[in-house]
Amino acid sequence: MWKKVFAGFKRILCRKKGSPTLEYVVIIAVGAAFASLLLWAFSGGERNAITTILREKVLEVISGTVVKK
């Protein structure tokens, strides 16, 4: 029985007909996950650590006080 189940999965996974569609679905899923991660990281308003660090770096660049390594 397991051989039939495995053969069915193998047949479905090895088909080339739906491969591009599956690739697009994976790319969209990764993009959505990354966007939700960014939303989670930047939510929290002014007191968020990431927002504070980015604001400080931008102000350093604007004022010209960036220390080059």
N, C-alpha and C positions, 0 to 999 in steps of 0.2 A: 504494500500500500504506500509506504513512504517513497518508493521509487517513482510511483505515478505522481505523487504530489510534487516531488522534487523536479521531475521532468516537466510538469506543468509550469512551475515557477521558472525553470530554466528557459522554457520556450517563451514565456512572457518577457523575461528580462533580456533575452538575446535578440528580440525583435528590433529591427532598425526603424520600423514605421513610426513609433512614438518617441524616439530618442530626442529629437530637437525640442519637442514639447516638454519633455521631462527636464531637459537642460534649462529651458526658460523658467519653468516652475521653481527649480532649485535656485536660480539666480535671483528671482523675485523674492523667494523666501529669505535668502541671505540678506538681500537689501532691506527687507522689512525688519529683520532681526537687528541689523545694524542701526536702522533709523530709530527703532524702539530703544535700543541701548543709548543712543545719543540723547533721545528725549528724556530718558530716565536720568542720565548723567547731568543734563543741564536744567532739569526741573528743580525747583527749590528757591528760585528768586535770586536776590542779591547776595545772600549769605552762603551760597553754594561754593565749595572750595574750588571746583573747576572753573566756575565763572570768575571768581576772584583772581585766580592765577592768570587766566587769559586776559582779563582786564589790565592787570599789572604789566604783563608782557607787552600788550599793545601800547600802553602809556609809556613804557620804556622806549619802545621803538619810535614813537612820535616825539618824545622829548630828547632822544639821542643819547640816552644813558645806558645803552646796551653794552654789556661787557662781552667782548669777543674772546672765545677760547682758542 
